[in-house]
Amino acid sequence: MEIEGGGGGGRDIEEGGGGSNDGLANNESSCSINSNVVRKGAYLVWQDLSVLLPSFGKGPTRRLLNGLNGFAQPGRIMAIMGPSGSGKSTLLDSLAGRLSGNLVMTGNVMINGKKRKLSYGGVAYVTQEDIFLGTLTIRETIKYSAQLRLPNNITKDEANDIIENTMMEMGLLDCADNIIGNWHFRGVSGGEKKRLSIALEILTQPQLLFLDEPTSGLDSASAFFATQVLKNVAYGGKTVIASIHQPSSEVFTLFDDLILLSGGETIYYGEAKMAVEFFADSGFPCPLRRNPSDHFLRCTNSDFDQVNATLMGSSGAIDIGKSNGLLTTTEIKQKLIQKYRCSKYAATVRNGLQEILSMGSEEGYEAENRGSKAGWIRQFSTLTRRSSINMSRDFGYYWLRIVVYIIVSVCVGTVFYNVGTDYNAILARGACGGFISGFMAFMSIGGFPCFIEEMKIFYKERLNGHYGVGVFILANFVSSLPFLIFMAFSSSAITYFTAKFRPGVFHFLYAALDLLISISVVESSMMVVASLVPNFLMGLIVGAGFIVRIYNSFSHRFTFSIITLRIYIIDQQILTKTEPNHLICL
């Protein structure tokens, strides 16, 4: 993974840069890099990191992050906290190289003090949204993920041990054989889905693990045990960075380091256990029996300053105001920012940054090699099996369409039964073939919602480097081919022989093959549309149109008809269902 220092969404990690007054606030012993810490690992450093949202002439440019500095070490778990809109996810995406393309990033993000490309499996990212194939069980989801990511030299027994241990660590053994569930049938709970998201990414023990709101949707006990697992991962020499909104007091004690943001500025950066002391030294001590994270957010969330007068009677306002008068949260936040910049915490970070930069230049100091990923053939076979299971279990993907196709084919066959060969049969044969081909092509849109969900899986796994575009497209097509063959030949057989079209096996096979190719092209087009538009209605609009006689239209009006596949489908169906030598023309 590489992160571009100068733009959003890049993957290059740039070298360089000096420190600034903003940084990691550790005490003297923790800011220096401990020699006992495993030297082979990922030391993540960011200097003068800013993220801008250009307005493009529609208003002032927004500064989402403003000159942040700091580092994350192997063997420690870092929490990024702050109120809503403080820049937690933006900072996490910037460090992970997943910044949106409409954002501009400046500054330097470095691995081990220099530009380097991490080996496969070195970085993992747990998104806030839990994205899975809902037709699979938890065990199957982890198994297929392991087959896609673990090296080929790992035996089946070793892979099974890794899968079972991961499920045990995340408390998923009791629900391992339960269906996850999707948009049209219920499955496991939201907390179990969140734990599954974490389990999938810690499966390969990555050097750098990023998590966006890993405890959201979890009860207090599940959140504690999930964070404990992340702490164990960090103690294994890994670097763990998580954005978290409001952890419980027990979860907060598990964090080694804390960066507290508000409005894109650093309020505090250092050891998590020293944050309470920093707030007390700044004149805002945490009241007894209050969760420290709650206190930090009360002091830094300025969204409700306009209604502050109505809250003056609350215990929070009284606690803060006892030693500082009636200050608004904006004033408290600015005071904390200035206090931090002038504190010993911000001063010591520069020493830590320079020490990491010097360590990166030492001979023999390098990131741990994670080994090779699964081969192309293994990826293809795994994706094909997974897609086949998903398609066969999801009734709305193909089975419902097959039932509809058979019913419609029977209806059309009875309407055009033994259509004959006279003059009137010419139009009837064309109408029958055109209706069947057009209906089957149009009804392919019925699988669009299911395919959009599959595309979400593809985007997530591709960003994490599980596989490429080509193997996904080929595996998806191969897994869908049996369903397409059955639909094409069953519909063709019903209508072809009831309407008594051109006799002969060759003509029937030609008509069925033409219908199969037509449906395959439509399915491929649906894949392209699903990658470009996010919802079902947009996909339906893209494929909309009217049937007109092209030769009666001006050239500029039927340009898009040339690339419309339905015109070719209807032409071929008419040719295969008519026999000119036996038609009676009056």
C-alpha positions, 0 to 999 in steps of 0.5 A, spaced: 500 500 500 502 506 498 499 513 499 500 519 495 502 525 499 498 530 495 491 528 493 485 524 495 484 517 494 492 515 493 495 509 495 503 512 495 506 513 502 511 519 501 517 521 504 519 527 507 517 532 512 519 535 518 515 536 525 511 541 527 508 543 534 502 538 533 503 531 535 503 525 539 503 527 547 506 522 550 510 522 557 518 522 556 518 514 557 513 512 552 514 517 546 521 514 545 521 508 541 522 502 546 528 497 544 524 492 547 518 493 542 519 488 536 523 492 530 520 488 525 513 492 524 509 498 521 511 504 524 506 509 521 508 516 521 504 522 519 507 530 518 503 536 517 497 532 514 491 536 512 485 535 508 481 540 504 474 539 501 474 544 495 468 548 493 469 549 486 466 556 486 460 554 490 463 557 497 469 557 501 474 551 501 473 547 508 479 544 512 477 537 514 484 536 517 489 541 519 496 540 520 496 533 524 502 530 526 503 523 530 505 516 529 503 509 531 507 504 533 507 496 533 505 493 539 500 498 541 492 500 539 491 507 538 484 510 538 481 516 534 476 520 538 472 526 537 465 528 536 461 527 530 464 531 524 471 532 528 475 528 522 475 521 525 474 517 519 477 522 514 484 521 518 483 514 518 482 514 511 488 518 510 492 514 513 489 508 510 490 511 503 482 511 502 481 518 502 475 520 497 477 522 490 474 529 491 478 531 497 485 534 497 490 531 502 497 535 503 503 533 508 506 526 508 504 519 511 510 514 511 511 507 513 517 506 517 520 513 515 520 512 508 516 511 502 515 503 501 510 498 498 507 494 503 507 486 501 500 483 500 496 482 507 500 488 510 494 492 511 487 491 513 481 496 513 474 494 517 469 499 514 463 502 519 458 498 514 458 491 515 458 488 508 457 480 506 453 475 502 447 474 506 446 467 503 452 464 506 453 462 514 458 465 518 463 459 517 462 459 510 464 467 509 470 466 513 472 460 510 472 463 503 475 469 505 481 465 508 481 461 501 482 467 497 487 470 502 492 465 505 498 463 501 498 456 497 503 453 502 498 453 508 495 446 508 487 445 509 488 443 517 492 449 518 487 453 515 481 450 519 485 451 525 486 459 523 478 459 522 476 456 528 481 460 532 479 466 529 471 465 530 473 463 538 476 469 539 471 473 536 465 469 540 462 467 533 462 459 534 455 459 537 452 462 531 458 460 526 452 456 522 447 461 522 445 465 515 448 472 515 441 474 512 440 480 507 435 485 505 429 480 504 430 475 510 433 476 517 439 473 519 444 474 525 444 480 529 448 487 528 453 485 533 455 479 530 455 482 523 460 487 526 464 481 530 464 478 523 467 484 520 473 484 525 474 477 524 475 477 517 480 482 517 484 479 523 484 473 519 491 474 516 494 478 522 496 484 518 501 489 520 497 495 519 489 494 522 485 500 521 478 500 524 472 505 523 467 504 529 469 497 530 464 497 537 458 500 533 452 496 534 455 492 540 453 491 547 458 493 552 460 486 553 461 484 546 465 491 545 469 490 551 471 483 548 472 485 541 477 491 543 480 486 548 482 481 541 484 487 538 489 489 543 491 482 543 493 483 536 497 489 537 501 485 542 503 480 537 507 486 534 501 489 530 499 496 529 492 497 530 488 504 529 481 505 530 476 511 530 471 510 536 465 515 537 464 514 545 467 507 548 465 505 555 470 506 561 472 499 561 473 499 553 477 506 554 482 503 559 484 498 553 487 503 549 494 505 549 494 511 545 489 516 544 488 522 539 482 527 540 480 531 535 475 537 534 474 541 528 480 537 524 484 540 530 488 536 535 485 537 542 490 531 545 495 526 543 498 521 547 497 515 552 490 514 553 491 514 561 494 521 561 488 524 557 485 525 564 491 528 567 491 533 561 484 535 562 485 536 569 492 541 568 488 545 563 482 546 568 477 541 566 478 535 571 473 529 569 468 529 575 468 523 579 464 517 577 464 519 570 466 516 564 472 519 561 470 519 554 464 522 556 467 528 559 472 529 553 466 529 548 462 534 552 468 539 553 470 539 545 463 538 542 461 545 540 455 543 536 450 545 541 453 552 543 447 556 541 442 552 546 448 552 551 443 557 556 438 551 556 443 547 559 446 551 564 442 547 569 445 540 567 451 537 572 456 537 566 455 545 565 456 546 573 462 541 573 466 545 567 464 552 570 466 551 577 473 553 575 472 556 569 466 561 569 461 560 564 465 558 558 462 556 551 464 549 548 468 553 543 472 557 548 473 551 552 476 547 545 480 553 543 483 553 550 485 546 550 488 546 543 492 552 545 494 548 552 496 542 548 500 546 543 504 549 549 505 543 553 510 538 554 506 532 550 506 536 544 514 538 545 516 530 546 512 528 539 518 531 535 523 526 538 519 520 537 518 522 530 525 523 528 527 517 532 522 513 527 525 517 521 532 515 523 530 508 525 527 507 518 534 509 515 538 503 519 540 497 515 536 491 516 530 495 518 524 493 514 517 491 514 515 484 515 514 480 509 507 477 509 508 472 504 504 471 497 497 471 496 493 465 493 494 464 486 489 466 480 487 459 480 485 458 487 482 465 487 477 463 481 475 456 484 473 460 490 470 465 487 466 461 483 464 456 488 462 462 493 458 465 487 454 459 485 452 458 492 450 465 493 446 464 486 443 458 488 440 460 495 438 467 493 431 465 490 430 472 487 437 472 484 435 466 478 430 462 481 424 467 481 426 469 474 426 462 472 419 461 474 417 467 471 420 465 464 417 458 464 410 461 466 410 466 461 413 461 455 407 457 457 402 463 456 406 465 449 406 458 447 398 457 448 397 464 445 401 462 438 399 455 438 401 452 431 401 459 428 401 456 421 405 459 415 400 463 411 401 471 410 398 473 417 403 468 420 409 472 418 407 478 423 405 473 428 412 469 428 416 475 429 411 478 435 412 471 438 420 471 437 420 478 439 416 478 445 420 472 448 427 475 447 425 482 449 421 479 455 427 475 457 432 481 456 428 486 460 427 481 466 434 480 467 433 487 471 430 483 476 437 480 478 439 487 479 438 488 486 442 482 488 448 484 483 448 491 487 450 487 493 455 483 490 458 489 487 459 492 494 463 485 496 467 486 490 469 493 492 471 492 499 475 486 497 478 489 492 480 495 496 483 490 501 487 486 495 484 480 495 483 479 488 483 483 481 477 485 477 478 479 471 478 473 476 471 476 479 468 477 472 470 471 470 468 467 476 461 471 476 459 469 469 461 461 470 457 461 476 451 464 473 452 460 466 448 454 468 442 458 470 442 462 464 443 455 460 437 453 463 433 459 462 434 459 455 433 452 453 427 451 457 423 458 454 426 456 447 423 449 448 416 451 450 415 456 445 418 453 439 415 447 439 408 449 441 408 455 436 411 450 431 416 454 428 421 451 423 422 444 424 429 441 425 434 440 431 439 445 428 434 450 428 432 449 435 439 449 437 440 455 433 434 459 436 436 457 444 443 459 443 441 465 440 437 467 446 443 464 451 447 469 448 442 475 448 441 473 456 449 473 457 450 480 454 444 483 458 447 480 464 454 483 462 451 489 461 447 489 468 454 488 471 457 494 467 451 498 469 451 496 477 458 498 477 456 505 475 450 506 478 448 505 486 441 503 485 435 499 482 431 505 479 437 508 476 439 501 472 432 501 470 432 508 467 439 506 463 436 501 460 429 504 458 427 506 451 422 505 445 421 501 439 421 504 433 422 503 425 429 505 424 429 507 417 423 512 418 428 516 423 433 521 422 440 518 423 442 522 429 435 520 432 437 512 432 445 513 433 444 509 440 439 504 437 446 501 433 448 499 440 442 497 443 442 489 443 435 488 443 434 490 435 439 484 434 436 479 438 429 481 435 432 480 428 435 473 430 429 471 433 425 472 427 430 469 422 430 463 426 422 462 427 420 463 419 421 459 413 421 463 407 420 457 402 414 454 406 410 461 407 404 462 403 404 469 401 398 472 397 
